[in-house]
Amino acid sequence: MRRAAASRLDVFLRHTDPSHLHDWASDGYHSAEEYLFWSRKVCGLACLQSLLHGWTDVRLPMRDLLAPALDRGCYVVEPRGKVRGLIYRPFMAWVSSQFGFTCQLVENTPIQASARAVRPGRVLIASVSPEIRDPGTCEPRRGGHLVLVHAVQGGEVRFHDPSGYSHNADSASLPMHVFERFHAGRGILVGATS
Protein backbone atom coordinates (compact mmCIF):
# COMPACT_ATOMS: atom_id res chain seq x y z
CA MET A 1 0.00 0.00 0.00
CA ARG A 2 1.01 3.56 -0.42
CA ARG A 3 -0.76 6.78 0.38
CA ALA A 4 -1.56 8.50 -2.89
CA ALA A 5 -3.17 11.58 -1.37
CA ALA A 6 -4.32 12.75 2.02
CA SER A 7 -7.69 11.03 1.63
CA ARG A 8 -6.88 8.11 -0.66
CA LEU A 9 -4.84 4.93 -0.39
CA ASP A 10 -3.75 3.00 -3.43
CA VAL A 11 -3.29 -0.71 -3.00
CA PHE A 12 -0.84 -2.48 -5.25
CA LEU A 13 -1.06 -6.21 -5.64
CA ARG A 14 2.34 -7.79 -5.61
CA HIS A 15 3.31 -11.26 -6.74
CA THR A 16 3.36 -12.39 -3.14
CA ASP A 17 1.18 -15.21 -1.90
CA PRO A 18 -1.02 -13.46 0.73
CA SER A 19 -1.02 -16.61 2.85
CA HIS A 20 2.66 -15.91 3.56
CA LEU A 21 1.74 -12.58 5.14
CA HIS A 22 -0.10 -14.16 8.07
CA ASP A 23 0.43 -17.25 10.22
CA TRP A 24 -2.90 -18.83 9.30
CA ALA A 25 -2.16 -22.00 11.28
CA SER A 26 -1.97 -20.00 14.52
CA ASP A 27 -5.57 -18.92 13.85
CA GLY A 28 -6.52 -22.61 13.70
CA TYR A 29 -7.20 -22.77 9.98
CA HIS A 30 -6.50 -26.07 8.23
CA SER A 31 -4.99 -24.50 5.12
CA ALA A 32 -3.95 -21.21 3.58
CA GLU A 33 -6.93 -21.50 1.24
CA GLU A 34 -9.36 -21.79 4.17
CA TYR A 35 -7.76 -18.76 5.80
CA LEU A 36 -7.96 -16.74 2.57
CA PHE A 37 -11.62 -17.69 2.12
CA TRP A 38 -12.69 -16.69 5.63
CA SER A 39 -10.29 -13.85 6.51
CA ARG A 40 -12.45 -11.17 4.87
CA LYS A 41 -15.70 -12.52 6.29
CA VAL A 42 -15.09 -12.84 10.03
CA CYS A 43 -14.93 -9.19 11.15
CA GLY A 44 -17.79 -9.84 13.60
CA LEU A 45 -15.91 -12.77 15.11
CA ALA A 46 -12.80 -10.61 15.34
CA CYS A 47 -14.87 -8.15 17.40
CA LEU A 48 -16.01 -11.04 19.62
CA GLN A 49 -12.42 -12.27 19.93
CA SER A 50 -11.40 -8.78 21.15
CA LEU A 51 -14.17 -8.83 23.76
CA LEU A 52 -13.16 -12.28 24.96
CA HIS A 53 -9.56 -11.08 25.34
CA GLY A 54 -10.63 -7.93 27.14
CA TRP A 55 -13.38 -9.25 29.38
CA THR A 56 -12.59 -12.94 29.99
CA ASP A 57 -9.78 -15.47 30.19
CA VAL A 58 -11.07 -17.20 27.02
CA ARG A 59 -8.43 -17.34 24.29
CA LEU A 60 -9.64 -19.07 21.13
CA PRO A 61 -8.11 -19.01 17.67
CA MET A 62 -10.38 -17.61 14.98
CA ARG A 63 -11.18 -21.01 13.47
CA ASP A 64 -12.31 -22.25 16.91
CA LEU A 65 -14.79 -19.38 17.01
CA LEU A 66 -15.85 -19.90 13.41
CA ALA A 67 -16.86 -23.55 13.83
CA PRO A 68 -19.56 -22.96 16.49
CA ALA A 69 -20.64 -19.75 14.73
CA LEU A 70 -21.33 -21.81 11.62
CA ASP A 71 -23.10 -24.50 13.67
CA ARG A 72 -25.30 -21.85 15.32
CA GLY A 73 -26.29 -20.21 12.02
CA CYS A 74 -24.33 -17.00 12.50
CA TYR A 75 -22.97 -17.53 8.98
CA VAL A 76 -24.62 -19.46 6.16
CA VAL A 77 -22.54 -20.82 3.29
CA GLU A 78 -24.74 -21.03 0.21
CA PRO A 79 -24.33 -23.86 -2.33
CA ARG A 80 -22.32 -21.64 -4.69
CA GLY A 81 -19.94 -20.69 -1.89
CA LYS A 82 -21.29 -17.23 -1.09
CA VAL A 83 -21.35 -16.50 2.65
CA ARG A 84 -24.26 -14.71 4.33
CA GLY A 85 -23.49 -13.24 7.72
CA LEU A 86 -22.82 -12.21 10.32
CA ILE A 87 -26.49 -12.90 11.07
CA TYR A 88 -27.24 -10.95 14.22
CA ARG A 89 -29.97 -12.91 16.04
CA PRO A 90 -28.23 -16.32 16.03
CA PHE A 91 -24.96 -14.57 16.92
CA MET A 92 -26.59 -12.81 19.88
CA ALA A 93 -28.15 -16.06 21.14
CA TRP A 94 -24.83 -17.91 20.85
CA VAL A 95 -22.75 -15.16 22.49
CA SER A 96 -25.22 -14.89 25.36
CA SER A 97 -25.45 -18.62 26.03
CA GLN A 98 -21.80 -19.48 25.41
CA PHE A 99 -20.02 -16.50 26.98
CA GLY A 100 -22.65 -14.89 29.20
CA PHE A 101 -22.57 -11.51 27.46
CA THR A 102 -25.76 -9.48 27.23
CA CYS A 103 -26.76 -8.53 23.71
CA GLN A 104 -29.22 -5.97 22.39
CA LEU A 105 -30.09 -5.54 18.73
CA VAL A 106 -29.78 -2.01 17.34
CA GLU A 107 -31.70 -1.23 14.15
CA ASN A 108 -32.51 1.98 12.30
CA THR A 109 -30.59 3.98 14.88
CA PRO A 110 -28.05 6.73 14.16
CA ILE A 111 -24.69 6.45 15.87
CA GLN A 112 -25.49 9.54 17.93
CA ALA A 113 -28.24 7.56 19.68
CA SER A 114 -26.61 4.13 19.98
CA ALA A 115 -23.33 5.71 21.16
CA ARG A 116 -25.05 6.88 24.34
CA ALA A 117 -25.16 3.25 25.51
CA VAL A 118 -21.39 2.74 25.03
CA ARG A 119 -19.45 2.83 28.30
CA PRO A 120 -16.92 0.65 30.14
CA GLY A 121 -18.27 -2.89 30.02
CA ARG A 122 -20.68 -2.11 27.17
CA VAL A 123 -19.65 -1.78 23.53
CA LEU A 124 -21.27 -1.59 20.12
CA ILE A 125 -20.49 -3.94 17.27
CA ALA A 126 -21.45 -1.48 14.53
CA SER A 127 -22.23 -2.14 10.89
CA VAL A 128 -20.19 0.24 8.74
CA SER A 129 -18.74 0.41 5.27
CA PRO A 130 -15.32 -1.24 4.89
CA GLU A 131 -14.31 2.09 3.39
CA ILE A 132 -14.18 3.50 6.92
CA ARG A 133 -10.45 2.69 6.77
CA ASP A 134 -10.13 5.73 4.51
CA PRO A 135 -12.33 8.44 6.09
CA GLY A 136 -11.87 10.75 3.11
CA THR A 137 -13.92 8.43 0.90
CA CYS A 138 -16.71 10.41 -0.75
CA GLU A 139 -20.19 8.92 -0.72
CA PRO A 140 -19.29 5.58 0.89
CA ARG A 141 -21.77 2.75 0.96
CA ARG A 142 -23.17 1.86 4.36
CA GLY A 143 -22.75 -1.55 5.95
CA GLY A 144 -20.92 -4.68 4.88
CA HIS A 145 -18.30 -4.60 7.64
CA LEU A 146 -18.30 -4.67 11.45
CA VAL A 147 -16.19 -2.63 13.86
CA LEU A 148 -16.07 -2.60 17.66
CA VAL A 149 -16.98 0.81 19.12
CA HIS A 150 -15.44 0.86 22.60
CA ALA A 151 -15.59 4.53 23.59
CA VAL A 152 -17.35 7.74 22.66
CA GLN A 153 -16.01 10.95 24.15
CA GLY A 154 -16.23 14.59 23.16
CA GLY A 155 -17.91 13.85 19.84
CA GLU A 156 -15.23 11.27 18.90
CA VAL A 157 -15.98 7.61 18.23
CA ARG A 158 -13.13 5.24 19.16
CA PHE A 159 -13.25 1.80 17.60
CA HIS A 160 -11.29 -1.33 16.76
CA ASP A 161 -11.33 -2.08 13.04
CA PRO A 162 -10.48 -5.75 12.35
CA SER A 163 -9.52 -4.88 8.78
CA GLY A 164 -7.95 -1.51 9.41
CA TYR A 165 -4.52 -0.59 8.22
CA SER A 166 -1.74 -1.00 10.76
CA HIS A 167 -1.96 2.64 11.90
CA ASN A 168 -5.73 2.60 12.49
CA ALA A 169 -6.73 -0.96 13.33
CA ASP A 170 -6.45 -1.31 17.10
CA SER A 171 -7.91 2.01 18.15
CA ALA A 172 -9.08 4.28 15.39
CA SER A 173 -10.88 7.52 16.15
CA LEU A 174 -13.26 9.55 14.02
CA PRO A 175 -15.53 12.51 14.71
CA MET A 176 -19.07 11.24 15.15
CA HIS A 177 -20.34 13.06 12.04
CA VAL A 178 -17.66 11.32 9.93
CA PHE A 179 -18.35 7.89 11.47
CA GLU A 180 -22.05 8.45 10.71
CA ARG A 181 -21.34 8.65 6.96
CA PHE A 182 -20.17 5.03 7.01
CA HIS A 183 -22.60 3.70 9.63
CA ALA A 184 -25.55 1.56 8.52
CA GLY A 185 -27.66 2.42 11.58
CA ARG A 186 -27.53 -1.11 12.94
CA GLY A 187 -25.41 -3.32 15.15
CA ILE A 188 -25.32 -5.13 18.47
CA LEU A 189 -24.78 -3.64 21.91
CA VAL A 190 -22.78 -6.14 23.94
CA GLY A 191 -22.34 -6.05 27.71
CA ALA A 192 -19.72 -7.80 29.79
CA THR A 193 -20.62 -10.64 32.11
CA SER A 194 -22.05 -9.35 35.38
C-alpha positions in Angstrom: 0.0 0.0 0.0 1.0 3.6 -0.4 -0.8 6.8 0.4 -1.6 8.5 -2.9 -3.2 11.6 -1.4 -4.3 12.7 2.0 -7.7 11.0 1.6 -6.9 8.1 -0.7 -4.8 4.9 -0.4 -3.8 3.0 -3.4 -3.3 -0.7 -3.0 -0.8 -2.5 -5.2 -1.1 -6.2 -5.6 2.3 -7.8 -5.6 3.3 -11.3 -6.7 3.4 -12.4 -3.1 1.2 -15.2 -1.9 -1.0 -13.5 0.7 -1.0 -16.6 2.8 2.7 -15.9 3.6 1.7 -12.6 5.1 -0.1 -14.2 8.1 0.4 -17.2 10.2 -2.9 -18.8 9.3 -2.2 -22.0 11.3 -2.0 -20.0 14.5 -5.6 -18.9 13.9 -6.5 -22.6 13.7 -7.2 -22.8 10.0 -6.5 -26.1 8.2 -5.0 -24.5 5.1 -3.9 -21.2 3.6 -6.9 -21.5 1.2 -9.4 -21.8 4.2 -7.8 -18.8 5.8 -8.0 -16.7 2.6 -11.6 -17.7 2.1 -12.7 -16.7 5.6 -10.3 -13.9 6.5 -12.4 -11.2 4.9 -15.7 -12.5 6.3 -15.1 -12.8 10.0 -14.9 -9.2 11.1 -17.8 -9.8 13.6 -15.9 -12.8 15.1 -12.8 -10.6 15.3 -14.9 -8.2 17.4 -16.0 -11.0 19.6 -12.4 -12.3 19.9 -11.4 -8.8 21.2 -14.2 -8.8 23.8 -13.2 -12.3 25.0 -9.6 -11.1 25.3 -10.6 -7.9 27.1 -13.4 -9.3 29.4 -12.6 -12.9 30.0 -9.8 -15.5 30.2 -11.1 -17.2 27.0 -8.4 -17.3 24.3 -9.6 -19.1 21.1 -8.1 -19.0 17.7 -10.4 -17.6 15.0 -11.2 -21.0 13.5 -12.3 -22.3 16.9 -14.8 -19.4 17.0 -15.9 -19.9 13.4 -16.9 -23.6 13.8 -19.6 -23.0 16.5 -20.6 -19.7 14.7 -21.3 -21.8 11.6 -23.1 -24.5 13.7 -25.3 -21.9 15.3 -26.3 -20.2 12.0 -24.3 -17.0 12.5 -23.0 -17.5 9.0 -24.6 -19.5 6.2 -22.5 -20.8 3.3 -24.7 -21.0 0.2 -24.3 -23.9 -2.3 -22.3 -21.6 -4.7 -19.9 -20.7 -1.9 -21.3 -17.2 -1.1 -21.4 -16.5 2.6 -24.3 -14.7 4.3 -23.5 -13.2 7.7 -22.8 -12.2 10.3 -26.5 -12.9 11.1 -27.2 -11.0 14.2 -30.0 -12.9 16.0 -28.2 -16.3 16.0 -25.0 -14.6 16.9 -26.6 -12.8 19.9 -28.1 -16.1 21.1 -24.8 -17.9 20.9 -22.7 -15.2 22.5 -25.2 -14.9 25.4 -25.5 -18.6 26.0 -21.8 -19.5 25.4 -20.0 -16.5 27.0 -22.6 -14.9 29.2 -22.6 -11.5 27.5 -25.8 -9.5 27.2 -26.8 -8.5 23.7 -29.2 -6.0 22.4 -30.1 -5.5 18.7 -29.8 -2.0 17.3 -31.7 -1.2 14.1 -32.5 2.0 12.3 -30.6 4.0 14.9 -28.1 6.7 14.2 -24.7 6.4 15.9 -25.5 9.5 17.9 -28.2 7.6 19.7 -26.6 4.1 20.0 -23.3 5.7 21.2 -25.1 6.9 24.3 -25.2 3.3 25.5 -21.4 2.7 25.0 -19.5 2.8 28.3 -16.9 0.7 30.1 -18.3 -2.9 30.0 -20.7 -2.1 27.2 -19.7 -1.8 23.5 -21.3 -1.6 20.1 -20.5 -3.9 17.3 -21.5 -1.5 14.5 -22.2 -2.1 10.9 -20.2 0.2 8.7 -18.7 0.4 5.3 -15.3 -1.2 4.9 -14.3 2.1 3.4 -14.2 3.5 6.9 -10.4 2.7 6.8 -10.1 5.7 4.5 -12.3 8.4 6.1 -11.9 10.8 3.1 -13.9 8.4 0.9 -16.7 10.4 -0.8 -20.2 8.9 -0.7 -19.3 5.6 0.9 -21.8 2.8 1.0 -23.2 1.9 4.4 -22.8 -1.5 5.9 -20.9 -4.7 4.9 -18.3 -4.6 7.6 -18.3 -4.7 11.5 -16.2 -2.6 13.9 -16.1 -2.6 17.7 -17.0 0.8 19.1 -15.4 0.9 22.6 -15.6 4.5 23.6 -17.3 7.7 22.7 -16.0 11.0 24.1 -16.2 14.6 23.2 -17.9 13.8 19.8 -15.2 11.3 18.9 -16.0 7.6 18.2 -13.1 5.2 19.2 -13.2 1.8 17.6 -11.3 -1.3 16.8 -11.3 -2.1 13.0 -10.5 -5.7 12.4 -9.5 -4.9 8.8 -8.0 -1.5 9.4 -4.5 -0.6 8.2 -1.7 -1.0 10.8 -2.0 2.6 11.9 -5.7 2.6 12.5 -6.7 -1.0 13.3 -6.4 -1.3 17.1 -7.9 2.0 18.1 -9.1 4.3 15.4 -10.9 7.5 16.2 -13.3 9.6 14.0 -15.5 12.5 14.7 -19.1 11.2 15.2 -20.3 13.1 12.0 -17.7 11.3 9.9 -18.4 7.9 11.5 -22.1 8.4 10.7 -21.3 8.7 7.0 -20.2 5.0 7.0 -22.6 3.7 9.6 -25.6 1.6 8.5 -27.7 2.4 11.6 -27.5 -1.1 12.9 -25.4 -3.3 15.2 -25.3 -5.1 18.5 -24.8 -3.6 21.9 -22.8 -6.1 23.9 -22.3 -6.0 27.7 -19.7 -7.8 29.8 -20.6 -10.6 32.1 -22.0 -9.3 35.4 
